[in-house]
Amino acid sequence: MTTTDNVITNTGTITPTGDETNVTYGVSASSSQVAGLYKTTLVYTATTIDGDPTPSVPEFFTATYMQDMTPSICSSATTPSVDATVSDTTGEYDGDTNYVPETTLIDYRGTDGTGTASSPATGSNVRSYTVRKLADGNCWMSENLKLTLSTSHSYEVGTFDGGTASWTPNEDTSSTNPYNVAISQNTIANDSTTGEWYYPWYAATAGQGTNTENPTIAQSICPKGWKLPNGGANAAPSFYSIMHTYSATTTDKIKAAPLSYTAVGAYSSGSLDVDGTSFGLYWSASSLNSNGSLAMIFNTSNVVLLGRDKGTGFSVRCVAIPSN
């Protein structure tokens, strides 16, 4: 304890010996002090540590699997500002809207879709994805889905209510039902040119997106807890909300962090039929008519929402299902 100009400062540390600890200060008399009345002010600051001093980290940063995602886990991370571009991957900056919450989650189904909750994919079959919480308040994949489809087994797919369903792809190439195609037309894994995966709308919707006028879509090939984004303005989360939240009507904005959409083209009839370096095409869950569904499309300059042929293979990017 030191005394300077009649101000008493205790710079030491007092360790409590029980539930209560008394701290006593004393003042020595000064023979040089002029007699009179003086105002005494005691400023006392105490810092206590109870248990683990390490601050808690939101569950968003500690989850392991894509299928762990829930509305509460997504909401546990801070919603960033629209100007935030730098990622926070540990939760160190939780609460600071200048950082974009980012984590890496594993799809336990693996690349070939054979993994389950009780027996997750292992080894070279493991597939993980970067996930970010964006300024629209939703958690989005920041890279494209890479799930290889096969007619040889069934897949656990996500339903739009947060549950799961089982779907076995078929291979229907009949001319009378040209959009009911999962394998031979456009569902291509690891294209040699782009290294990307492409899905016709039927496959993206896990068999529900047929060539009827407005089919009811209640599932997708996204993992449990995730879904295809809606297309238009009437139902979030949607590509529309992302485009307008970030004013992302130009290609440089949609391709930059934190959105990070990639131009990998489209696939049809066994090959890329849209330039895989200049165009990005992403399916939504919104059907327009018997022939087309709404997709977010960008070229070298603009970003738009347009209807496109359901049979063409586009990229898929999933969004976590929000609370109702």
Residue, then its C-alpha position, 0 to 999 in steps of 0.5 A: m500500500t502506498t500514500t501519495d498526496n493523501v491518496i491511498t493506493n493498494t496495488g497488490t492482490i488479495t486472495p480470499t480465504g473464504d466466502e468473505t474477505n475484509v479489506t481494511y485501510g488505515v491513515s496515519a496522522s500528519s503533524s504538518q496538516v492544517a487543522g480543519l474539516y476534510k472530505t474523505t473519498l474512498v474509491y475501491t475497485a475489486t475484480t473477482i474470478d469465480g471458476d474458469p475465467t475463459p469466456s464462453v464461445p458460441e455454439f456456432f464455433t464449436a459444432t462439428y457436423m453440418q447436421d448439428m446446425t439448428p436455429s439456436i446455434c446459428s443465432s448464437a453467433t453475432t450477425p455481422s454488418v453488411d460491410a464486414t468482410v474479415s472472418d472470425t473463425t474462433g469466436e474471439y470477436d464475438g459481439d463485434t459486427n465488424y467480423v463475419p462468424e465463420t466455422t467449418l462443419i463436416d457433412y457426416r454423409g461424406t462425398d458419396g453419401t453413405g455416412t450416417a449419424s451413427s456411422p459418419a464418413t471417414g478417411s478420404n470420404v470425409r467432406s467438410y464445408t465452410v459456413r458463415k453467418l451473413a448480414d441477413g441473419n442466416c447461416w450459409m454455406s460459403e462453398n458449393l455442395k459436393l455430394t456424388l449421387s448414385t442409383s446404387h443406394s439411398y441418401e439421407v436428405g434434409t427436409f424443410d422442417g429440419g428433419t430427414a428423409s430417405w431418397t434413392p436417385n433414379e435414372d429416368t431418361s424418357s422423353t415424356n418426363p425429361y426433367n425427372v432425371a438424376i444421374s445420366q443427365n447432368t448430375i455430374a461429380n467432379d467435372s474434370t474442367t472445373g472440379e465441381w458438382y452439378y445437379p438438375w433441379y430434380a436431383a437438387t430437390a431430392g426427387q421432388g422437383t418434377n416437370t409439373e407446374n408448381p411442385t411442392i418442394a419439401q426436401s433437398i439434397c442438402p444435409k439435415g438442418w439445411k435447405l435450398p434457398n428460396g428464390g424470390a422476395n416473399a420467403a426468406p432465406s432467399f437469394y433475393s434477400i442476399m442480393h438486396t442485403y448486400s446490394a449484390t447486383t454486380t459480379d464483383k460483389i457476389k464473388a467477394a467475401p463474405l458471399s464467395y460465390t464461384a463462377v463454374g458454369a452449368y452442365s448438360s448432355g455430358s459436358l459444360d454448356v455454359d462457360g465455367t469461368s465467367f458464369g455462376l448458376y445456382w438453383s433455388a427451391s422456387s419453381l416457375n412453371s413446368n419447364g423452368s425454376l428460378a436460379m441466381i445467375f451471374n456473368t462477368s458483370n451482373v447478378v440476376l434471378l431468372g428461370r432456367d430449364k429444370g434439366t440443366g445441371f447447376s450448382v447447389r449452395c445450402v442455407a441453414i433452416p431458420s426458426n419459424 
